[in-house]
Amino acid sequence: MKRLCLLLGLLLAVTIVGIGCSAHDQYRRMTWRYSVEADGITFQDDVDAYILQERPTHLSQWYFN
């Protein structure tokens, strides 16, 4: 009986550790994916800002009057 309880306890401990590790791996993948998406959005915003920085100079002088 003691062996059975010890075996079940060991199995429970291994299961809990396995679930914790897989949840941590999933969290790391999620944060890595978010980081990559945030970098992509930031890069796109920087490119848009660079392309559009000269746009007001192309407007007609009548626009400002």
N, C-alpha and C positions, 0 to 999 in steps of 0.2 A: 504494500500500500504506500509506503514511504517513497519507493522508487517511482511509482506511478504519479504521485503528487510532485515529486522532483522533476520528472520528465514533462509533465504538463506545465509546471512553472517555467521550466527552461524553454519549452515551446512557446509559451505566452511571451516571455521576455524577448526571444528572437523575433517573434511576430511584431511586437511593439517597436523594436529597434528597426526592423525592416520597413515598417510603415512610416516611421519618423524619417528615415533616410530617403525614401521615395518622395515624401512630401517636401523635404528640403531640396532635393534635386529639382522637383517641379517648381518650387519657389525661385530657385536660381535661374532656371530656364525662362521663367516668366519675367524676372527682373532684367535678365540679359536681353530678352526680346524687347522689352519696354525701352531699355537704354539704346538699342540699335534704332528703334523707331524714333525716339526723341532726337538722336543724332541726325537722322535723315531729315526730319522736319526742320531742325535748326539749320542744316546745310541748305535746304531748299529756301528757307527764309533769307539766309545770307545771300544766296544767288539772286533772289528776287530783289532784295534791297540794293545789290550792286547794279543790277540791270536797270532798275527804276530810279536810281539816284540822279540821273541826268534828265529824267523825263520832263520836269517843269521847265527846263531851259528850251525845250523844243516847242513850247506853246507860243502862240502868236503874241505879239505885243499888245494887240487889241484885247486880249483876255484879261490883262492886268488893269486896263483903264476903266 
